[in-house]
Amino acid sequence: MPGRFWPHYSYYNLNTKQIETLQAFFDCNLQLKLCAQQLNIHRHTLSYRLNKIRELTGYDPQYFDDAVVLKMACSLR
């Protein structure tokens, strides 16, 4: 899977809403409930968005190791 080797490339496949969701998720220390409250969305909606990010990038933001890679990609952007 290309995302496993080039996270920054896969990261650019995300739209603005997905990037904002990812940033908020990191700001909330990977806590679903807190992040959903901050974004003013239902936590199931947040889970759906995070799953879509996983599908597009090959990295699951809910797993720490993958979240670190995605956070680095966010920082490099």
N, C-alpha and C positions, 0 to 999 in steps of 0.2 A: 504494500500500500504506500503510495507516494507520501502521504501525510506523516508516516513514521520517520521519514528521513528529512523532510523539508517542511517543518511545522510553520515556518514563516510564510511559505508559499501557500499552504493550505489555509492559513489564517486570512489571507487576502480574498478567499472565496466567501467570507462572511459578509453579510450586509450590516448596515449601521446599527439596526436594532439588536442583532446578535452580538456585535462587538460591545455595545452598551450593556447588554445583559451579562456578558462575560466579565466586564470590568466591575459591574455592581456585585457579581457573585464573588469576585476576589476581594472587593472592599468589605464584604460581609464575612470574610474568612470561611468561605465555602459553606455557609449555613443557609439552607434552603428557605426556611421560614422567615428569617430576618431579611434575606434578599428579596423575597416575594413582597414583603411588607414595604421595603424601600422602593421597589419598582411599582408598587400599588397594583399588583397582579395576583392572581390565585397561584398557590404553590404548584398546582398541576400544570398551569401555563408555563411556569418557570421550568419545571421538569421537561416539558415538551421542547422548550427552546434549547435547553442544555443537551437534550438527546439529538436535536437537529444539528447543533454544533459538533457533536461527536460524529454524526454521519458525514458531515462535510469535511472535517479535519482529520478524522481517524484518532482523535484524542478525546478522552472522556474527562470533562472538567470536574466531575465528581470524584475522581480518583486522584490522590495527591500527586503521584509521579507525573501523570498526564497534565494536571493543573499547573505544575511547575513549568512544564514546557510551553503551555499556552500562555502563562503569565510572562515568560521570557519573550515570546513572540509579540505579545501586547506591548511590552517595553521597547522592543526594537522597532515597532511601527512608528 
